Amino acid sequence: MNKLFFILLLPFYLVTAGGCEKVNPVCNAESSLSIGSTGSREEDNAVLKQLAEELYQLSGSSSCTNRDNWKIAPMGAKPCGGPSGYIAYKSTIDEACFLIKLAYYNDQVAVYNQKYQLLSDCSVPAQPKAVVCENNKPVFTY
C-alpha cells in the first residue's frame, strides 16, 4: 500500500516541483522603496533616485570593452506616455533580474507622475541605435 501511494504521488511531486522557480529575492519586483500616497515629494524624489542608482550600478557593474555585449532598454515614463530615456546594460548581467527592477522603476515613475499630476511636452526621446565603448563606458549612437 505504501509503495502504491508513493508511486501515485511521485508524478504529482515531479510536476509541481519542476514548475516552481526559485525567486532571487534581490529581483523581487516588490521593493521596500515605493512611491506612497503619504510620502512627500522630497521623499518620493529620493525613492526614484535610489531606484535609478541601483539600476545604473547593476547595468554598469563592469567596463565596456566590447559593444556587442551591450543592450538598450527604455527607462522612465513620461507623463503622456513613453520612456523618458534609455539605459545601456551588459548582456552578461542577470538580465531577467535587471529587467524586473527596470520595470518596477518605470512603474514607480508613472505613479510619481500621476501623484503629482505632472505634465510633459510629449516629445519622444530619440531611441539609440547601438552602444559603443568609449573610455570603458557605454555610449549611445543615434
C-alpha positions as CSV (number, residue, x, y, z in Angstrom):
1,M,0.0,0.0,0.0
2,N,2.8,2.4,0.9
3,K,4.6,1.7,-2.4
4,L,1.4,2.3,-4.4
5,F,0.8,5.6,-2.6
6,F,4.4,6.6,-3.3
7,I,4.1,5.7,-7.0
8,L,0.9,7.6,-7.3
9,L,2.3,10.7,-5.7
10,L,5.6,10.7,-7.5
11,P,4.3,12.1,-10.8
12,F,2.4,14.8,-8.9
13,Y,5.5,15.8,-7.0
14,L,7.7,15.9,-10.1
15,V,5.2,18.1,-12.0
16,T,4.7,20.5,-9.1
17,A,8.3,20.7,-8.0
18,G,9.5,21.1,-11.6
19,G,7.2,24.1,-12.1
20,C,8.4,26.0,-9.1
21,E,11.1,28.5,-9.8
22,K,13.5,29.8,-7.3
23,V,13.0,33.5,-7.0
24,N,16.0,35.7,-6.5
25,P,15.0,37.9,-3.5
26,V,17.1,40.7,-4.8
27,C,15.0,40.7,-8.0
28,N,11.7,40.8,-6.3
29,A,9.5,43.4,-8.1
30,E,8.0,44.4,-4.8
31,S,10.6,46.8,-3.3
32,S,10.7,48.4,0.1
33,L,11.2,51.6,-1.9
34,S,8.0,52.8,-3.4
35,I,6.0,56.0,-4.2
36,G,3.4,56.0,-1.5
37,S,0.3,58.1,-1.1
38,T,1.6,59.6,2.2
39,G,5.2,60.5,1.2
40,S,6.3,64.0,0.5
41,R,7.6,65.0,-2.9
42,E,11.1,65.2,-1.5
43,E,10.8,61.6,-0.1
44,D,9.4,60.4,-3.4
45,N,12.2,62.0,-5.3
46,A,14.7,60.2,-3.0
47,V,13.0,56.9,-3.8
48,L,13.2,57.4,-7.5
49,K,16.8,58.5,-7.2
50,Q,17.8,55.4,-5.2
51,L,16.0,53.0,-7.6
52,A,17.7,54.7,-10.6
53,E,21.1,54.5,-8.9
54,E,20.6,50.8,-8.2
55,L,19.8,50.2,-11.9
56,Y,22.9,52.2,-13.0
57,Q,25.0,50.2,-10.6
58,L,23.7,46.9,-12.0
59,S,23.9,47.9,-15.6
60,G,27.4,49.3,-15.4
61,S,28.9,46.9,-13.0
62,S,31.7,46.0,-15.5
63,S,33.6,48.1,-18.0
64,C,32.6,48.4,-21.6
65,T,35.2,46.7,-23.8
66,N,33.0,45.1,-26.5
67,R,30.0,46.8,-27.8
68,D,28.4,43.5,-28.8
69,N,27.9,42.7,-25.1
70,W,25.6,45.6,-24.5
71,K,21.8,46.1,-24.9
72,I,19.5,49.1,-24.7
73,A,16.2,49.3,-22.7
74,P,13.7,52.2,-22.3
75,M,13.9,53.8,-18.9
76,G,11.5,56.1,-17.0
77,A,8.0,57.2,-18.0
78,K,6.9,60.5,-19.4
79,P,3.5,61.8,-18.2
80,C,1.9,61.5,-21.6
81,G,3.4,58.1,-22.3
82,G,6.7,56.5,-23.5
83,P,10.1,56.4,-21.9
84,S,11.9,59.4,-20.6
85,G,15.2,58.0,-21.8
86,Y,17.2,54.8,-22.3
87,I,19.7,52.8,-20.3
88,A,22.5,50.6,-21.6
89,Y,23.2,47.3,-19.8
90,K,25.7,44.5,-20.3
91,S,24.1,41.3,-21.6
92,T,26.2,39.2,-19.2
93,I,24.5,40.5,-16.0
94,D,21.4,38.8,-14.6
95,E,19.2,40.2,-17.4
96,A,15.9,38.9,-16.0
97,C,16.6,40.5,-12.6
98,F,17.7,43.7,-14.2
99,L,14.6,43.9,-16.4
100,I,12.3,43.2,-13.4
101,K,13.9,46.1,-11.5
102,L,13.7,48.3,-14.5
103,A,10.0,47.6,-15.0
104,Y,9.5,48.4,-11.3
105,Y,11.3,51.7,-11.6
106,N,9.3,52.6,-14.7
107,D,6.1,51.8,-12.8
108,Q,7.2,53.9,-9.9
109,V,8.0,56.9,-12.2
110,A,4.5,56.6,-13.7
111,V,2.9,56.6,-10.2
112,Y,5.0,59.6,-9.3
113,N,3.8,61.4,-12.5
114,Q,0.2,60.7,-11.6
115,K,0.5,61.5,-7.9
116,Y,1.9,65.0,-8.7
117,Q,-0.2,65.5,-11.8
118,L,2.9,66.2,-13.9
119,L,2.7,67.4,-17.5
120,S,5.0,66.8,-20.3
121,D,5.9,68.2,-23.7
122,C,5.0,64.8,-25.1
123,S,8.2,64.7,-27.2
124,V,9.6,61.3,-27.9
125,P,13.3,60.9,-27.0
126,A,15.4,59.5,-29.8
127,Q,16.0,55.8,-29.4
128,P,19.6,54.9,-29.6
129,K,20.6,52.6,-32.4
130,A,23.6,51.0,-30.7
131,V,26.2,51.2,-27.9
132,V,29.8,51.9,-28.5
133,C,32.6,51.7,-25.9
134,E,34.4,54.9,-25.1
135,N,36.9,55.0,-22.2
136,N,35.5,51.7,-20.9
137,K,32.0,53.2,-20.7
138,P,28.9,52.5,-22.9
139,V,27.9,55.4,-25.1
140,F,24.8,55.6,-27.3
141,T,24.9,56.1,-31.0
142,Y,21.9,57.6,-32.8
